[in-house]
Amino acid sequence: MKWLPVVLACLQLAEGAVRISLKKGLSIRDRMRAAGLLDDFLRRLRHDPSSYFGEISIGEPPQKFLVLFDTGSSNLWVPSTDCKINHAKFKPGDSATFSPGGRSCTVSYGSGSVTIVLGWDTLRIQSITVTQQELGLSQDEPTQPFYFADFDGILGMAFPSLAHRDFSAAVTLFSRSHPTYEYGGELILGGIDPGLFQGDITWAPVTQKLYWQVALEEFAIGQSVTSWCSQGCQAIVDTGTFLLTVPQQYLESILEALGAQETSYGVSVGTVGSGASNGYCTLAIEGTYLPSQDGQPLWILGNVFLQEYYTAFDMANSRVGFAPSA
């Protein structure tokens, strides 16, 4: 299996760094197939998302949740007792430190939207404690994919300016490797571990402090350089996205080069064995669904890309670093 090492850090690994074991989610494709909903799922989302998540706790006494650590968003939410979903649910009445906010809002993702009510409570990630952390309690979640996901909620780790109003996660530092359910990698808060990568880290400055967005200088297919980014491209580095998303104007050229085609199940290539959907292998590529903020072609580098690299997110210096994983 591929490694998926990612780090969000400010400093070299020190005694104060916190390491959190992550789990790799089971295939939602398999869960949907067992429920008889696979065809509908693939027509809607067109890919088989895989997620990496870890444990946090909220409240006093602590209530535990598994959350997706997502560098593509900036909001923290977990299910409320009003949410009709088979996951751990936060019980405000059981927490001595919870304060209701009274406001509600909708948080949108590439796979759907979540309606939440805001409040404040104590957030814990191992030895890190954040008091009066604003969080969302979901009232309504789309069945696909959240109902079938292994994680309960999402902890956003992008820049605070991306959050809904003043609602943002307080913790912004991260890492991970060997993908299995029991050990999907590590979240390292406050440091970089040189034992998880080869050579030196190549740093790219953040170009816009919303997402972890960097300039993309070139894109090659095999050994063929495309020159698509000769006038500039932008790329969002997103641990909450499984796919590599491609600017719409380049998607047809990529499909032609790969011998692939768009179907109702997404981007597919070739006829393969019974493990594929309807005889096709679905590639983890689709057109970018977000608008470009500056007019340059926009890519999203999701887990299908990140699994090849150790990736460091350095908020203090507004940069993202990449190195081959060890």
N, C-alpha and C positions, 0 to 999 in steps of 0.2 A: 504494500500500500504506500501511496505517496505521503510524505510529510506535509503538514500544513502549519509551519511555524510563523506566527505573527506576534510582534511585540509593540506595545504602545508605551513609550518610555521617555524619560527626561535625562537619566543618568546611567552610567555603567552599573552593572549589577552590584548591589551593596547589601550589607547585612539587613538594612531596613526594607529591602524589596520584598513584596508579598507575592507568593506563587500559588496559583489556584489551578487545580486539576480540572480539565474540561472533558466533557463527553461528546462523542460524535453521534448525532441523532440517527436512529434507524430510518431506513428508506420510507418516505411517505408514499412512494409508488407502491411498495408492497402492502402498506396499510390500506391504501385506496383500492387495490386489487382485491384484497380480502373482503372489503365492504361492498364490492361490486360497482365502484364509482370511478374506476381508473380512466375509462374513455372520456367521461365528462371532465375529470380533473385535467387531463392532458390537453383537451381542447381549450380549457380556460387558462391554464398556466404554462403549458407547452414545455415543461421541463420537470425534472425530478429533484427538487431542492434538498440539499443536505445541510445540516446545521450543527454548529458547535456551541455548547452551552455549559454553564457552570452554576454553582450554588451561591445564593445570597440569602440574607434574612432581613425582614422588615418588622419593626415594632418591638414592644417590650411587654411580655417576654417575646423572643424572636419567633417569627413564623417563616419557615424556609420555603424557597422557591428556586426552580431551575430557570435561568434566563439566558436568552441569546445575547451575547456581547456584540453589539452591532455598531461598526464604525460608519455606517451609512445613515444613522439617525441620531437624535439627541434627546430622546424622551425615555423616561423610565415608567413602565406600567406592568401591573400584574392583574390577574382576574379578580373581580369582586364576587361576593356571595350572590349577587343578582345575575351574574353571567351564567348562561346555560351552556357550560362547557366542562368536559371531564378532565379538569386540571386542579392543582392546588389553588385555593381561593383565599384572599386576604379577608380576615374578619376584624373590622375596625373595633368592634365592641370588646374584643379580647386583648387589645393593645392599650396600655396605660398612657402611651405617649402619642397616640394618634390625634391629629387635629383636622377636622373636615375643612375643605376649601370652598365647597358649594358650587364652583364653576364646572362646566362640562365642555368638552371639545372633541373633535375628531382628528385622529392621527392617521395619515395616509402612508401606505407602503406600496411597492410595486405589485404585491400580491393581494392587496385589499386594504380596507380601512377599519379602524378600531375606535369605537366611541368610549370615552373615559370621563370619569368624574375626578377632579383634582383634590388632593389632600396633602398633609405633611406627617412624616413619621421618621423614626430612626432607621437608617440603612446601615447594614453591616456586610462587609466583604472580608471574611477572615478577621484579621486584627484591625482592619480599618473601620472606623465608626463615624458616620456622618449624621449629626442630629438635625432635625427639622428639614429633612430632604423632601422636596416636593415630588410627588409621584402621582401616577394615574391609576385608577381602579376601573378596569374595563367593564362596561355595561353590556356591550354587544360586540361580537367578533364574527367575521365571516367563517363559515364552516370550512372552507378551503382557503389556505392550508392549516390554519391555526388549530382547528379541532383535532387534526390528526398528527400534529407536531408533538415531539417529546418535551419541548420546553413549555413553561407556563407563561412567561412574559418576555419582555425585551428591555435591556438596559442599553440605551443609546450612548455612543462614545465619540460622536462627531463634535463639532464646535457648538458652543451654547447658542450662537446666532441662528442655528438651524432649528432650534426647539420651538414648540408652539408657545407664543408669547414669552414669558419669563420662565417657562417650564423646561428644565434641563437636568440631565444626570450630573452628579457632582464628580464622579470618578472618570478619569480619562487616560488610563495607561494600560498596555495589553500584550499576550504571546501564546503560541500553541504549536503542537507537533503530532506524532504518530496517531492517525485516525482510527480508533476503535471506540466502541460504546463505553467501555470501562476507562479508557485513557485516550481522549481525542486530542490531547495536547496540554498546553499550559497558558494561563493568563498571568503575566508578570506585571505587577504594578510597581513602577518606580525603578526599572532597571533593564539592562540588556545582558543576555547570556551568550558569550562568545562560543560556548560549547555547542550551540544549536545551529551555527552557520559556518560556511567556508569563506575564507578570504576576508575582504573588507566590505563594509556596508557602503553602498552608493546612495547618496542623499539627493533628494529632489525637493525644492522649496514648494510649500503650499501656495497655490496661486489665488485661491479664494477661500476665506475662512468660514465656510458653511460645511461642506463635505470635506473629506481629506482629498482635495483635488490638486493634481499636479499636471505639468505640461508633458505631453507625449510627443517625442521628437520624430519617431518613425514607426512604421508597421510593416512587417515582412511576412510573406506566406512562404514557408519553407526557406529557400535561399533567395527568393525574389523580393527585392525592396520595392515598395509600392509608390513612394513619394506622396502618399495621401496627406501626410502631415507636414509637407514642406512649407505651408503657410500657417502652420500651428494647429495643434489638437489639444484637447484637455481630457484627463482621465480621472475618474473617481475611484479610489481604492476602498472597497466595500466588503467587509467581512460578513455582512448580512445578506449578500447576494450570492447565489450559487453560480450564476452565468458569467460569461464574457458578453457584454452587450456592445454592439457595433453601430456607429452612425448609419442612419437609414440609407444615405447616399452611397455607402460602400458595401452594404449587405449583399446585393446581387452579385457583385464582383467576387466576394468571398465565397459565396455559394457555388459559383461557377468554377472557381479554382479548386474547391474541395469535391466537386462532383455531387453536391448536395442540392436539395430542393425544399421549398417551404410547403408543408402539408398542414392539415387540420391539427396535427400533433406537434407542430413546431418545425424546426429545421432538421431534416432527416437525410440519411445517406445510405444507399445500398440495401439489399435484402439480406437479412442475417437470420440467426437461429431463433428458437422459440422464446428466448429471454427478452427479445425486443417487442415493442408494441406494434401489432399488425404487420410484422415482417420488416420493420424499419428500425434503424439505430438512430435515436434522437440525439443530436449534438447540443451541447450546452452553449448555444449562441442564439441571440435574437437581436432585433433592432433596439437601440437605446430608447427608452420610454420617457426619459426626463428631458426637458428643454435645456438648451445650452444658455448659460447666463451671459456669455460674451460673444456669442455667434460662432465660435470655433467648434468644429466637429467634436462631439462628446462621446467618450467610451466609459464603460464601467468595468473595472477589473475585479471580478468576484472570486469565489473560492476555487473555481476551476483554474484560474491563473495563480492565485496566492498559494495554492498547495505546493507549488514548485519553489517557493522562496520563503526565507525568513524576512518578515516585513516589520519594520519599526515605525511607530507613530509617535513623533516627538512634538508635543503641543507647545512646550516652552520655547522651542526654536522654530515652530511652524514649518515642519519638514517631515517627509516620509522617506524611510530608507529601505533598500532591498539588498539581499545577499542570497546566494544559493544555499539552500538548507543542507545541513550536515547529514 
